[in-house]
Amino acid sequence: MSESPKGPELEVRRKGNEQGRIGHGWYARYRRSNFAGSERRRLHRGGHICRQHRKGRSFKAETGIHVFKWDVSDPDACAAGIAQVESELGPVEVLVNNAGITRDGMFHKMSFEQWREVLSTNLDSMFTMTKPVINGMRERSSGRIINISSINGQKGQMGQANYSAAKAGVIGFTKALAQENAFKGITVNCVCPGYINTDMVAAMPEKVLQSIISGIPVGRLGHPEEIAQTVVYLASDAAAFMTGAVMTINGGQYIANG
Protein backbone atom coordinates (compact mmCIF):
# COMPACT_ATOMS: atom_id res chain seq x y z
CA MET A 1 0.00 0.00 0.00
CA SER A 2 1.30 3.44 -0.85
CA GLU A 3 2.18 5.97 1.84
CA SER A 4 -0.41 8.45 0.54
CA PRO A 5 -3.61 6.54 -0.35
CA LYS A 6 -6.67 8.53 -1.29
CA GLY A 7 -9.61 6.10 -1.37
CA PRO A 8 -12.33 5.41 1.17
CA GLU A 9 -12.57 2.52 3.57
CA LEU A 10 -15.74 0.47 3.69
CA GLU A 11 -17.07 -1.33 6.74
CA VAL A 12 -20.09 -3.50 6.12
CA ARG A 13 -23.18 -3.81 8.29
CA ARG A 14 -26.63 -5.27 7.86
CA LYS A 15 -29.73 -4.80 9.95
CA GLY A 16 -29.76 -7.15 12.92
CA ASN A 17 -26.02 -7.71 12.90
CA GLU A 18 -23.92 -8.34 15.98
CA GLN A 19 -20.93 -6.40 14.71
CA GLY A 20 -22.09 -2.81 15.04
CA ARG A 21 -20.05 -1.78 18.08
CA ILE A 22 -16.99 -3.55 16.68
CA GLY A 23 -17.32 -1.59 13.45
CA HIS A 24 -17.84 1.68 15.30
CA GLY A 25 -14.90 0.86 17.54
CA TRP A 26 -12.39 0.36 14.77
CA TYR A 27 -13.41 3.64 13.17
CA ALA A 28 -12.99 5.47 16.45
CA ARG A 29 -9.64 3.82 17.01
CA TYR A 30 -8.55 4.62 13.46
CA ARG A 31 -9.31 8.29 14.06
CA ARG A 32 -7.15 8.35 17.20
CA SER A 33 -4.24 6.40 15.71
CA ASN A 34 -0.92 8.11 15.14
CA PHE A 35 -1.03 7.89 11.35
CA ALA A 36 0.54 10.24 8.88
CA GLY A 37 -1.60 13.11 7.63
CA SER A 38 -2.27 11.37 4.33
CA GLU A 39 -3.69 8.35 6.15
CA ARG A 40 -5.87 10.57 8.30
CA ARG A 41 -7.24 12.26 5.19
CA ARG A 42 -8.14 8.86 3.80
CA LEU A 43 -10.17 8.10 6.90
CA HIS A 44 -12.04 11.41 6.92
CA ARG A 45 -12.91 11.04 3.24
CA GLY A 46 -13.92 7.45 3.84
CA GLY A 47 -17.21 5.67 3.39
CA HIS A 48 -19.21 3.65 5.91
CA ILE A 49 -21.98 1.30 4.78
CA CYS A 50 -24.81 1.04 7.29
CA ARG A 51 -28.29 -0.41 6.90
CA GLN A 52 -29.59 1.15 10.11
CA HIS A 53 -30.68 4.70 9.28
CA ARG A 54 -30.74 6.09 12.79
CA LYS A 55 -27.39 4.66 13.78
CA GLY A 56 -25.99 5.72 10.44
CA ARG A 57 -27.05 9.34 10.91
CA SER A 58 -25.69 9.35 14.45
CA PHE A 59 -22.38 7.88 13.31
CA LYS A 60 -22.00 10.46 10.55
CA ALA A 61 -22.83 13.31 12.92
CA GLU A 62 -20.27 12.05 15.43
CA THR A 63 -17.41 11.24 13.05
CA GLY A 64 -18.00 13.19 9.85
CA ILE A 65 -17.57 9.96 7.87
CA HIS A 66 -19.89 9.33 4.94
CA VAL A 67 -22.61 6.69 5.39
CA PHE A 68 -24.08 4.52 2.64
CA LYS A 69 -26.85 1.93 2.74
CA TRP A 70 -27.50 -1.32 0.88
CA ASP A 71 -28.10 -5.04 1.44
CA VAL A 72 -24.81 -6.95 1.41
CA SER A 73 -26.59 -10.16 0.37
CA ASP A 74 -27.67 -8.55 -2.92
CA PRO A 75 -24.83 -8.61 -5.50
CA ASP A 76 -26.44 -6.00 -7.75
CA ALA A 77 -26.99 -3.63 -4.83
CA CYS A 78 -23.36 -4.07 -3.74
CA ALA A 79 -22.02 -3.38 -7.22
CA ALA A 80 -24.19 -0.27 -7.58
CA GLY A 81 -23.42 0.94 -4.07
CA ILE A 82 -19.67 0.62 -4.42
CA ALA A 83 -19.82 2.32 -7.81
CA GLN A 84 -21.58 5.23 -6.08
CA VAL A 85 -18.96 5.35 -3.31
CA GLU A 86 -16.09 5.35 -5.77
CA SER A 87 -17.77 7.97 -7.91
CA GLU A 88 -18.20 10.29 -4.94
CA LEU A 89 -15.08 9.54 -2.91
CA GLY A 90 -12.52 7.75 -5.05
CA PRO A 91 -11.25 4.16 -5.16
CA VAL A 92 -11.71 1.79 -2.24
CA GLU A 93 -8.34 0.91 -0.74
CA VAL A 94 -9.41 -0.74 2.52
CA LEU A 95 -12.39 -3.09 2.79
CA VAL A 96 -13.53 -4.45 6.17
CA ASN A 97 -16.11 -7.21 5.69
CA ASN A 98 -17.92 -7.01 9.02
CA ALA A 99 -21.51 -8.10 8.28
CA GLY A 100 -23.01 -10.74 10.54
CA ILE A 101 -26.39 -11.98 11.74
CA THR A 102 -27.54 -14.99 13.75
CA ARG A 103 -30.55 -17.26 13.35
CA ASP A 104 -29.78 -19.81 16.05
CA GLY A 105 -31.33 -23.23 16.52
CA MET A 106 -30.40 -26.89 16.69
CA PHE A 107 -29.73 -28.18 13.20
CA HIS A 108 -32.45 -30.86 13.29
CA LYS A 109 -34.97 -28.07 13.91
CA MET A 110 -33.39 -25.46 11.64
CA SER A 111 -35.30 -24.29 8.59
CA PHE A 112 -33.61 -23.70 5.27
CA GLU A 113 -34.62 -20.05 5.61
CA GLN A 114 -32.61 -19.79 8.84
CA TRP A 115 -29.66 -21.44 7.11
CA ARG A 116 -29.90 -19.33 3.98
CA GLU A 117 -30.30 -15.98 5.76
CA VAL A 118 -27.12 -16.49 7.75
CA LEU A 119 -25.07 -17.86 4.87
CA SER A 120 -26.19 -15.11 2.48
CA THR A 121 -25.27 -12.32 4.89
CA ASN A 122 -22.22 -13.76 6.64
CA LEU A 123 -20.55 -15.65 3.78
CA ASP A 124 -22.04 -14.57 0.45
CA SER A 125 -21.18 -10.98 1.41
CA MET A 126 -17.50 -11.93 1.11
CA PHE A 127 -18.15 -12.31 -2.61
CA THR A 128 -20.67 -9.52 -3.13
CA MET A 129 -18.56 -6.88 -1.37
CA THR A 130 -15.08 -8.00 -2.41
CA LYS A 131 -15.72 -8.69 -6.09
CA PRO A 132 -16.54 -5.06 -6.99
CA VAL A 133 -13.30 -3.74 -5.42
CA ILE A 134 -10.74 -6.46 -6.12
CA ASN A 135 -10.01 -5.59 -9.75
CA GLY A 136 -9.36 -1.96 -8.88
CA MET A 137 -6.99 -3.01 -6.12
CA ARG A 138 -5.18 -5.33 -8.52
CA GLU A 139 -4.83 -2.57 -11.11
CA ARG A 140 -3.37 -0.23 -8.48
CA SER A 141 -1.21 -3.03 -6.99
CA SER A 142 -2.40 -1.97 -3.55
CA GLY A 143 -5.17 -2.81 -1.11
CA ARG A 144 -6.22 -4.13 2.28
CA ILE A 145 -9.06 -6.60 2.83
CA ILE A 146 -9.94 -7.51 6.42
CA ASN A 147 -12.61 -10.13 7.06
CA ILE A 148 -14.29 -10.52 10.44
CA SER A 149 -14.94 -14.16 11.33
CA SER A 150 -15.63 -15.52 14.83
CA ILE A 151 -14.40 -17.88 17.52
CA ASN A 152 -17.34 -20.09 16.51
CA GLY A 153 -15.99 -20.32 12.99
CA GLN A 154 -12.89 -21.91 14.51
CA LYS A 155 -14.35 -24.23 17.14
CA GLY A 156 -18.02 -24.56 16.14
CA GLN A 157 -20.93 -23.92 18.49
CA MET A 158 -23.94 -26.01 19.38
CA GLY A 159 -27.10 -24.39 18.04
CA GLN A 160 -25.14 -22.39 15.47
CA ALA A 161 -24.43 -24.80 12.62
CA ASN A 162 -25.35 -22.08 10.12
CA TYR A 163 -23.30 -19.34 11.77
CA SER A 164 -20.30 -21.59 12.42
CA ALA A 165 -20.32 -22.83 8.83
CA ALA A 166 -20.46 -19.30 7.46
CA LYS A 167 -17.71 -17.97 9.70
CA ALA A 168 -15.49 -20.97 8.98
CA GLY A 169 -16.01 -20.21 5.30
CA VAL A 170 -14.78 -16.67 5.89
CA ILE A 171 -11.47 -18.10 7.11
CA GLY A 172 -11.09 -20.30 4.04
CA PHE A 173 -12.01 -17.42 1.75
CA THR A 174 -9.41 -15.21 3.42
CA LYS A 175 -6.60 -17.70 2.94
CA ALA A 176 -7.43 -18.41 -0.70
CA LEU A 177 -7.84 -14.74 -1.62
CA ALA A 178 -4.57 -13.87 0.14
CA GLN A 179 -2.66 -16.36 -2.02
CA GLU A 180 -4.28 -15.11 -5.22
CA ASN A 181 -3.46 -11.45 -4.62
CA ALA A 182 -0.25 -11.26 -2.58
CA PHE A 183 1.92 -10.57 -5.63
CA LYS A 184 -0.35 -7.65 -6.45
CA GLY A 185 0.41 -5.86 -3.21
CA ILE A 186 -2.96 -6.73 -1.68
CA THR A 187 -3.12 -8.21 1.80
CA VAL A 188 -6.11 -10.25 2.98
CA ASN A 189 -6.40 -11.13 6.64
CA CYS A 190 -9.02 -12.40 9.07
CA VAL A 191 -9.95 -11.47 12.64
CA CYS A 192 -11.75 -14.00 14.85
CA PRO A 193 -13.23 -12.25 17.89
CA GLY A 194 -14.44 -14.17 20.89
CA TYR A 195 -17.31 -12.90 23.02
CA ILE A 196 -17.21 -9.12 22.78
CA ASN A 197 -19.29 -6.64 24.75
CA THR A 198 -21.66 -5.79 21.90
CA ASP A 199 -25.36 -5.06 22.16
CA MET A 200 -26.20 -8.61 21.10
CA VAL A 201 -24.04 -10.21 23.80
CA ALA A 202 -25.23 -7.75 26.43
CA ALA A 203 -28.82 -8.77 25.68
CA MET A 204 -28.18 -12.38 26.74
CA PRO A 205 -29.83 -13.63 29.94
CA GLU A 206 -27.58 -12.88 32.91
CA LYS A 207 -27.06 -16.55 33.80
CA VAL A 208 -26.04 -17.40 30.24
CA LEU A 209 -23.69 -14.42 30.09
CA GLN A 210 -22.02 -15.34 33.38
CA SER A 211 -21.61 -18.91 32.18
CA ILE A 212 -19.82 -17.64 29.08
CA ILE A 213 -17.57 -15.32 31.08
CA SER A 214 -16.64 -18.14 33.45
CA GLY A 215 -15.23 -20.01 30.45
CA ILE A 216 -12.99 -17.12 29.38
CA PRO A 217 -9.58 -17.40 31.10
CA VAL A 218 -9.09 -13.62 31.36
CA GLY A 219 -12.43 -13.47 33.20
CA ARG A 220 -14.28 -10.89 31.14
CA LEU A 221 -15.80 -10.05 27.77
CA GLY A 222 -13.64 -8.38 25.15
CA HIS A 223 -13.99 -4.71 24.34
CA PRO A 224 -14.84 -3.56 20.80
CA GLU A 225 -11.79 -1.31 20.88
CA GLU A 226 -9.56 -4.35 21.34
CA ILE A 227 -10.80 -5.75 18.05
CA ALA A 228 -10.58 -2.30 16.51
CA GLN A 229 -6.88 -1.96 17.26
CA THR A 230 -6.17 -5.18 15.38
CA VAL A 231 -8.20 -4.05 12.37
CA VAL A 232 -6.39 -0.71 12.32
CA TYR A 233 -3.03 -2.49 12.36
CA LEU A 234 -4.02 -4.80 9.50
CA ALA A 235 -5.16 -1.77 7.48
CA SER A 236 -1.88 0.05 7.99
CA ASP A 237 1.38 0.05 6.04
CA ALA A 238 3.02 -1.64 9.05
CA ALA A 239 1.14 -4.86 8.18
CA ALA A 240 2.37 -5.04 4.57
CA PHE A 241 4.14 -8.39 5.18
CA MET A 242 1.12 -10.01 6.84
CA THR A 243 -1.39 -11.76 4.62
CA GLY A 244 -3.52 -14.89 4.94
CA ALA A 245 -3.33 -14.55 8.73
CA VAL A 246 -6.07 -15.46 11.19
CA MET A 247 -5.96 -13.25 14.27
CA THR A 248 -7.57 -14.97 17.27
CA ILE A 249 -8.78 -12.53 19.94
CA ASN A 250 -10.86 -14.30 22.56
CA GLY A 251 -9.24 -13.96 25.97
CA GLY A 252 -7.83 -17.49 25.80
CA GLN A 253 -11.25 -19.12 25.48
CA TYR A 254 -10.12 -21.04 22.40
CA ILE A 255 -6.47 -21.24 21.40
CA ALA A 256 -6.12 -21.92 17.71
CA ASN A 257 -3.42 -21.69 15.09
CA GLY A 258 -5.38 -20.50 12.06
Sine and cosine of phi, psi and omega as CSV:
sin_phi,cos_phi,sin_psi,cos_psi,sin_omega,cos_omega
0.00,0.00,0.65,-0.76,-0.02,-1.00
-0.94,0.34,0.31,-0.95,0.00,-1.00
-0.98,0.22,-0.24,0.97,-0.04,-1.00
-0.74,-0.67,0.87,0.49,0.01,-1.00
-0.93,0.38,0.39,-0.92,-0.07,-1.00
-0.82,-0.57,-0.13,0.99,-0.11,-0.99
-1.00,0.07,0.19,-0.98,0.01,-1.00
-0.99,0.11,0.35,-0.94,0.17,-0.98
-0.98,-0.19,0.55,-0.83,0.03,-1.00
-0.87,-0.49,0.75,-0.66,0.13,-0.99
-0.85,-0.52,0.76,-0.65,-0.21,-0.98
-0.99,-0.17,0.73,-0.68,0.15,-0.99
-0.74,-0.67,0.34,-0.94,0.16,-0.99
-0.63,-0.77,0.50,-0.86,-0.02,-1.00
-0.80,0.59,0.72,-0.69,0.01,-1.00
1.00,0.06,0.15,0.99,-0.07,-1.00
-0.99,0.15,0.33,-0.94,-0.01,-1.00
-0.99,-0.14,0.10,0.99,-0.17,-0.98
-0.98,-0.21,0.01,1.00,-0.18,-0.98
-0.81,0.58,-0.76,0.65,-0.06,-1.00
-0.94,0.34,-0.48,0.88,0.08,-1.00
-0.91,0.41,-0.72,0.69,0.00,-1.00
-0.88,0.48,-0.72,0.70,0.02,-1.00
-0.88,0.48,-0.63,0.78,-0.03,-1.00
-0.90,0.44,-0.66,0.75,-0.04,-1.00
-0.95,0.31,-0.49,0.87,0.09,-1.00
-0.92,0.39,-0.70,0.72,0.00,-1.00
-0.89,0.47,-0.68,0.74,0.01,-1.00
-0.90,0.43,-0.64,0.77,0.01,-1.00
-0.87,0.49,-0.62,0.78,-0.01,-1.00
-0.91,0.41,-0.57,0.82,-0.06,-1.00
-1.00,0.06,-0.20,0.98,-0.10,-1.00
-0.92,0.39,0.45,-0.89,-0.04,-1.00
-1.00,0.07,0.90,0.44,0.02,-1.00
-1.00,-0.03,0.30,-0.95,0.11,-0.99
-0.90,0.43,0.33,-0.94,-0.05,-1.00
-0.84,0.54,-0.60,0.80,-0.02,-1.00
-0.90,0.44,-0.60,0.80,0.01,-1.00
-0.95,0.31,-0.57,0.82,0.07,-1.00
-0.91,0.42,-0.64,0.77,0.03,-1.00
-0.88,0.47,-0.61,0.79,0.02,-1.00
-0.88,0.48,-0.67,0.74,0.01,-1.00
-0.89,0.46,-0.75,0.66,-0.10,-0.99
-0.93,0.37,-0.41,0.91,0.07,-1.00
-1.00,0.00,0.04,1.00,-0.18,-0.98
-0.96,0.27,0.20,-0.98,0.01,-1.00
-0.93,-0.37,0.48,-0.88,0.01,-1.00
-0.69,-0.72,0.85,-0.52,-0.07,-1.00
-1.00,-0.09,0.86,-0.51,-0.08,-1.00
-0.63,-0.78,0.79,-0.62,-0.02,-1.00
-1.00,0.05,-0.20,0.98,-0.05,-1.00
-0.99,-0.15,0.96,-0.27,-0.13,-0.99
-0.82,0.57,-0.77,0.64,-0.11,-0.99
-0.90,0.43,-0.71,0.70,0.03,-1.00
-0.91,0.41,-0.58,0.81,0.02,-1.00
-0.89,0.45,-0.71,0.70,0.02,-1.00
-0.90,0.45,-0.66,0.75,0.01,-1.00
-0.90,0.43,-0.67,0.74,0.01,-1.00
-0.89,0.46,-0.70,0.71,-0.01,-1.00
-0.90,0.45,-0.67,0.74,0.01,-1.00
-0.90,0.45,-0.59,0.80,-0.05,-1.00
-0.97,0.23,-0.62,0.79,-0.16,-0.99
-0.94,-0.34,-0.36,0.93,-0.09,-1.00
0.98,0.20,0.14,0.99,-0.02,-1.00
-1.00,0.00,0.67,-0.74,-0.01,-1.00
-0.88,0.48,0.53,-0.85,0.00,-1.00
-0.83,-0.56,0.72,-0.69,0.04,-1.00
-0.79,-0.62,0.37,-0.93,-0.08,-1.00
-0.74,-0.68,0.77,-0.63,0.28,-0.96
-0.21,-0.98,0.13,-0.99,-0.05,-1.00
-1.00,-0.02,0.90,-0.44,-0.08,-1.00
-0.94,0.33,-0.18,0.98,0.05,-1.00
-1.00,0.05,-0.07,1.00,-0.04,-1.00
-0.96,-0.27,0.95,-0.30,-0.07,-1.00
-0.89,0.47,-0.59,0.81,0.01,-1.00
-0.93,0.38,-0.65,0.76,0.03,-1.00
-0.90,0.44,-0.63,0.78,0.02,-1.00
-0.91,0.42,-0.71,0.70,0.00,-1.00
-0.88,0.48,-0.71,0.71,0.01,-1.00
-0.92,0.39,-0.65,0.76,-0.02,-1.00
-0.91,0.42,-0.70,0.72,0.00,-1.00
-0.93,0.37,-0.57,0.82,0.09,-1.00
-0.87,0.49,-0.65,0.76,0.04,-1.00
-0.90,0.43,-0.70,0.71,0.01,-1.00
-0.86,0.51,-0.73,0.68,-0.05,-1.00
-0.94,0.35,-0.52,0.86,0.05,-1.00
-0.92,0.39,-0.63,0.78,-0.05,-1.00
-1.00,0.08,-0.54,0.84,-0.20,-0.98
-0.83,-0.55,-0.22,0.97,-0.04,-1.00
0.97,-0.26,0.04,-1.00,-0.12,-0.99
-0.91,0.42,0.55,-0.83,0.05,-1.00
-0.98,0.19,0.83,-0.56,-0.01,-1.00
-0.93,-0.37,-0.37,0.93,0.05,-1.00
-0.74,-0.67,0.83,-0.56,0.04,-1.00
-0.87,-0.50,0.84,-0.54,0.10,-1.00
-0.94,-0.34,0.95,-0.32,0.03,-1.00
-1.00,0.09,0.98,-0.22,-0.19,-0.98
-0.83,-0.56,0.20,0.98,-0.05,-1.00
-0.96,0.28,0.63,-0.77,0.05,-1.00
-0.24,-0.97,0.71,-0.70,0.11,-0.99
-0.74,-0.68,0.25,-0.97,0.10,-1.00
-0.81,-0.59,0.56,-0.83,0.15,-0.99
-0.63,-0.78,0.97,0.25,-0.21,-0.98
-0.97,0.26,0.43,-0.90,0.07,-1.00
0.27,-0.96,0.48,-0.88,0.06,-1.00
-0.88,0.47,0.61,-0.79,-0.15,-0.99
-0.86,0.51,-0.61,0.79,-0.05,-1.00
-0.93,0.36,-0.22,0.98,0.06,-1.00
-0.93,-0.36,-0.01,1.00,-0.10,-1.00
-0.98,0.20,0.71,-0.71,0.07,-1.00
-1.00,0.09,0.34,-0.94,0.06,-1.00
-0.90,0.43,-0.52,0.85,0.04,-1.00
-0.89,0.47,-0.68,0.74,0.06,-1.00
-0.88,0.48,-0.67,0.75,0.02,-1.00
-0.90,0.44,-0.77,0.64,-0.12,-0.99
-0.91,0.41,-0.65,0.76,-0.01,-1.00
-0.86,0.51,-0.70,0.71,-0.03,-1.00
-0.94,0.34,-0.70,0.71,-0.01,-1.00
-0.91,0.42,-0.64,0.77,-0.06,-1.00
-0.93,0.37,-0.59,0.81,0.01,-1.00
-0.99,0.14,-0.74,0.67,-0.16,-0.99
-0.99,0.13,-0.49,0.87,-0.05,-1.00
-0.91,-0.41,-0.74,0.67,0.01,-1.00
-0.86,0.52,-0.49,0.87,0.00,-1.00
-0.90,0.43,-0.37,0.93,0.10,-0.99
-0.87,0.49,-0.64,0.77,0.03,-1.00
-0.97,0.24,-0.78,0.63,-0.16,-0.99
-0.91,0.42,-0.50,0.87,0.00,-1.00
-1.00,-0.03,-0.52,0.85,-0.07,-1.00
-0.99,0.12,-0.59,0.81,-0.06,-1.00
-0.85,0.53,-0.67,0.74,-0.03,-1.00
-0.93,0.36,-0.29,0.96,-0.05,-1.00
-0.95,-0.30,-0.30,0.95,-0.17,-0.98
-0.92,0.38,-0.63,0.78,-0.03,-1.00
-0.91,0.41,-0.62,0.78,0.07,-1.00
-0.89,0.45,-0.66,0.75,0.05,-1.00
-0.88,0.47,-0.68,0.74,0.00,-1.00
-0.90,0.43,-0.64,0.77,0.03,-1.00
-0.90,0.43,-0.58,0.81,0.00,-1.00
-1.00,0.06,-0.14,0.99,-0.07,-1.00
0.81,0.58,0.70,0.71,-0.05,-1.00
-0.27,-0.96,0.64,-0.77,0.09,-1.00
0.23,-0.97,0.37,-0.93,0.07,-1.00
-0.75,-0.67,0.80,-0.60,0.10,-0.99
-0.83,-0.55,0.82,-0.58,-0.05,-1.00
-0.80,-0.60,0.88,-0.47,-0.07,-1.00
-0.96,-0.29,0.76,-0.65,0.00,-1.00
-0.99,-0.10,0.92,-0.40,0.06,-1.00
-0.98,-0.19,-0.70,-0.72,-0.07,-1.00
-0.21,-0.98,0.42,-0.91,0.15,-0.99
-0.82,0.58,-0.55,0.83,-0.04,-1.00
-0.98,0.22,-0.23,0.97,0.18,-0.98
-0.98,0.20,-0.29,0.96,0.03,-1.00
-1.00,-0.07,-0.68,0.73,-0.11,-0.99
-0.94,-0.33,-0.21,0.98,-0.12,-0.99
0.98,0.20,0.30,-0.95,0.02,-1.00
-0.45,-0.89,0.79,-0.61,0.05,-1.00
-0.83,0.55,0.72,-0.69,0.00,-1.00
1.00,0.09,0.04,1.00,-0.02,-1.00
-0.71,-0.71,0.71,0.70,0.01,-1.00
-0.87,0.50,-0.63,0.77,0.00,-1.00
-0.92,0.38,-0.75,0.66,-0.02,-1.00
-0.91,0.42,-0.70,0.71,0.00,-1.00
-0.89,0.45,-0.66,0.75,0.02,-1.00
-0.89,0.45,-0.70,0.72,-0.02,-1.00
-0.90,0.43,-0.71,0.70,-0.06,-1.00
-0.95,0.30,-0.50,0.86,0.14,-0.99
-0.91,0.41,-0.61,0.79,0.06,-1.00
-0.89,0.46,-0.56,0.83,0.04,-1.00
-0.88,0.48,-0.63,0.78,0.02,-1.00
-0.91,0.42,-0.72,0.69,0.02,-1.00
-0.89,0.46,-0.67,0.74,0.04,-1.00
-0.86,0.50,-0.69,0.72,-0.01,-1.00
-0.85,0.52,-0.74,0.68,-0.07,-1.00
-0.92,0.39,-0.64,0.77,0.00,-1.00
-0.93,0.37,-0.72,0.69,-0.03,-1.00
-0.91,0.42,-0.57,0.82,0.04,-1.00
-0.87,0.49,-0.69,0.73,0.00,-1.00
-0.92,0.40,-0.61,0.79,-0.05,-1.00
-0.94,0.35,-0.43,0.90,-0.18,-0.98
-0.85,-0.53,0.05,1.00,-0.03,-1.00
-0.86,0.51,-0.67,0.74,-0.05,-1.00
-0.94,0.33,-0.17,0.99,0.05,-1.00
-0.99,-0.11,0.14,0.99,0.02,-1.00
0.98,0.19,0.28,0.96,-0.01,-1.00
-0.96,-0.27,0.80,-0.60,0.09,-1.00
-0.98,-0.21,0.60,-0.80,0.00,-1.00
-0.73,-0.69,0.90,-0.44,-0.05,-1.00
-0.72,-0.69,0.23,-0.97,-0.12,-0.99
-0.76,-0.65,0.64,-0.77,0.09,-1.00
-0.89,-0.45,0.77,-0.63,0.01,-1.00
-0.91,-0.41,1.00,-0.02,0.04,-1.00
-0.95,0.30,0.49,-0.87,0.21,-0.98
-1.00,0.06,-0.60,-0.80,0.00,-1.00
-0.99,0.15,0.92,-0.40,-0.08,-1.00
-0.94,-0.34,0.51,-0.86,-0.05,-1.00
-0.97,0.25,0.94,0.34,0.07,-1.00
-0.99,-0.16,0.13,-0.99,0.00,-1.00
-0.87,0.49,-0.62,0.79,-0.03,-1.00
-0.91,0.42,-0.70,0.71,0.00,-1.00
-0.93,0.37,-0.65,0.76,-0.01,-1.00
-0.90,0.45,-0.39,0.92,-0.02,-1.00
-0.99,0.13,-0.07,1.00,0.02,-1.00
-0.91,0.40,0.48,-0.87,0.12,-0.99
-0.83,0.56,0.60,-0.80,-0.11,-0.99
-0.84,0.55,-0.65,0.76,-0.01,-1.00
-0.91,0.42,-0.63,0.77,0.02,-1.00
-0.91,0.40,-0.69,0.72,-0.01,-1.00
-0.89,0.46,-0.69,0.72,0.01,-1.00
-0.91,0.42,-0.57,0.82,0.06,-1.00
-0.90,0.44,-0.64,0.77,0.04,-1.00
-0.91,0.42,-0.73,0.68,-0.04,-1.00
-0.88,0.47,-0.59,0.81,0.00,-1.00
-0.90,0.43,-0.35,0.94,0.03,-1.00
-1.00,-0.05,0.04,1.00,0.02,-1.00
-0.98,-0.20,0.91,-0.42,-0.09,-1.00
-0.80,0.59,-0.57,0.82,0.00,-1.00
-0.97,0.22,-0.15,0.99,0.15,-0.99
0.99,0.16,0.37,0.93,0.01,-1.00
-0.35,-0.94,0.19,-0.98,0.18,-0.98
-0.97,0.24,0.37,-0.93,0.11,-0.99
-0.98,0.21,0.33,-0.94,0.06,-1.00
-0.98,-0.20,0.62,-0.78,0.03,-1.00
-0.79,0.61,-0.59,0.81,-0.02,-1.00
-0.90,0.43,-0.44,0.90,0.02,-1.00
-0.94,0.33,-0.57,0.82,0.12,-0.99
-0.95,0.31,-0.65,0.76,-0.04,-1.00
-0.85,0.53,-0.66,0.75,-0.03,-1.00
-0.88,0.47,-0.59,0.81,0.03,-1.00
-0.93,0.37,-0.67,0.74,0.02,-1.00
-0.88,0.47,-0.68,0.73,0.01,-1.00
-0.87,0.49,-0.68,0.73,0.03,-1.00
-0.88,0.48,-0.72,0.69,-0.03,-1.00
-0.90,0.43,-0.43,0.90,0.02,-1.00
-0.99,0.11,-0.16,0.99,-0.13,-0.99
-1.00,-0.02,0.22,-0.98,0.07,-1.00
-0.92,0.40,-0.40,0.92,-0.01,-1.00
-0.90,0.43,-0.35,0.94,-0.04,-1.00
-0.98,-0.17,0.37,0.93,-0.10,-1.00
-0.89,0.45,-0.41,0.91,-0.03,-1.00
-0.99,-0.10,0.03,1.00,-0.01,-1.00
-0.96,-0.26,0.88,-0.48,0.09,-1.00
-0.47,-0.88,0.54,-0.84,-0.06,-1.00
0.97,0.25,0.21,0.98,-0.07,-1.00
-1.00,0.06,0.49,-0.87,0.09,-1.00
-0.88,-0.47,0.93,-0.36,-0.06,-1.00
-1.00,-0.05,0.92,-0.40,-0.04,-1.00
-0.99,-0.11,0.88,-0.47,-0.07,-1.00
-0.75,-0.66,1.00,0.01,-0.11,-0.99
-0.61,-0.80,0.32,0.95,0.04,-1.00
0.93,0.38,0.36,0.93,0.01,-1.00
1.00,0.09,0.11,0.99,-0.04,-1.00
-0.91,0.42,-0.58,0.82,0.06,-1.00
-0.58,-0.81,0.88,-0.48,-0.05,-1.00
-0.98,-0.20,0.92,-0.39,-0.10,-0.99
-0.76,-0.65,0.46,-0.89,0.10,-0.99
-0.92,-0.39,0.99,0.15,-0.01,-1.00
1.00,0.05,0.00,0.00,0.00,0.00
